[in-house]
Structure formats: structure tokens, C-alpha cells
Amino acid sequence: MESEADFGNGLLSTEVGHRRRSTSVSDDYSVQKTNDDATECKFVAVQQKYYIDNFIGAFIYCADHHRDPEIVR
């Protein structure tokens, strides 16, 4: 972990690092959920003809719910 918020004694840096790791979900899980969300949004955009992507359907597990594409016109 970076030495963020270290004012010389190292106490604050250690406290911030411990608090951040103990209360947050794992980094991998967060990255995977962000990826899944972006993939679902792109799938909707493909369905609405914003993109042409013949393979996006292979990465969608559940397409039963409605999502808005992340596009502002």
C-alpha cells in the first residue's frame, strides 16, 4: 500500500490502511462488478443500435432486466 497520509510518525498511514482494508470488499470483486456493469450497459447500447458487436451476448449472463445505456444524446 502507498505511504499515504504519513506525517512522519507512520501512525495515521497505518490506521488509514487498516481501516480501508477491513471495511471494504476485495479489490478483485469490485473490479469484476464494475466490468459486469459496463458490459451490461454496452449490451443494451448494442440492442438499441448504438454499437455493432456480434460477441457481446457471450459475456452477458442475465439479460432479463432493463438497463439504460451509458450514453447521453
Number of C-alpha atoms within 10 A of each C-alpha: 6 7 12 12 14 13 10 8 8 12 11 15 17 16 11 14 15 11 10 11 11 9 8 9 10 10 9 9 10 12 11 11 11 11 12 15 13 13 16 24 18 22 25 19 19 17 13 12 10 13 12 12 13 8 9 14 15 7 11 12 9 8 11 6 6 9 14 12 17 11 9 4 2
